[in-house]
């Protein structure tokens, strides 16, 4: 008789009813909390490297069984913000939105969990002692001020009595929808006005898209805009940053300015016209993006997954680490490859 102690449905043999019942609940929950029609499949073959539909994920888990360390991933509630069913009626409670955002901000600004946990109390007020826990470095202090402000927004109710959204979480959701569906700037401003009239008195929404962007930009990774030649000959950068024409083809950097005669006559001749570039290159610096990946406790684990948790099988290609190029690089640079956090691009 099998007397093994089981914590969840994944501990049962694949053919058992307990396994199939738990699997059905797991797949349903996973896709209810997913942001897409596919999720990273946690079967022993895909090991979350390949994404599949609900039906395919179910079939894979029936045929292949769950991946190694599935229980650790499962019980850490990495399905999303919803609760996770473990079997035998045990449930991991849904995380509070404010707590999720607090830890997200802690990761983004590189503050340790103990500082983040001490930073806010039950009333959603920021503990000013966090300033005393940092160094006197000016850059660090500016980050602390920004962190404090965002932490206030993360713990502030959207309106009195609202437990579903904080001010910051609602702003981030609304801004994400704008970008996903291509809302114009004017339409976003009008929606903000409508929401401010519809929500109860005391709502904390920003007044405009401009104010919304100022909040979002504080936790975003910015890009650098560099004007380019319309014919892609050169960039107006470094020693060429102030040039008006391309040094190779002679093409103007700026869009031609067209103005009606009536406006031209009324405009002051001394006022400098604003110029608009014809073509702009957006440069996304790599270093801060890699740093952000290692600041987050969750993504830091994913960055070293290829070394710690990848299932290594000869003749099976499921990750770039399985390729001959990767293996050859490791053999040429053993000191570099010995540190799993080193990134290969």
Buried (B, 14 or more C-beta within 10 A) or exposed (E): EEEEEBEBBBBBEBEBEBBBEBBEBBBEBBBEBBEEEBBBBBBBBBBBBBBBBBEBBBBBBBEBBBBEEBBEBBBEBBBBEBBBBBBEEEEBEBBEBBBBBBBBBBBBBBBEEEBBEEBBEEEBEBBEEBEEBBEEEEEEEEBBEBBBBBBBBBBBBBBEEBEEBBBBBBBBEBBEEBEEEEBEEEEBBEBBEEBEEEBEEEBBBBEBBEEBBEBBEBBEEEEEEBBBBBEEEBBBBEEBEEBEEBEEEEBBBBEEEEEEEEEEEEEEEEEEEEEEBBBEBEEEEEEEEBEBBBBBEEEEBEBBBBBEBBBEEEEEEBBEBBEEEBEEEBEEEEEEBEEEEEEEE
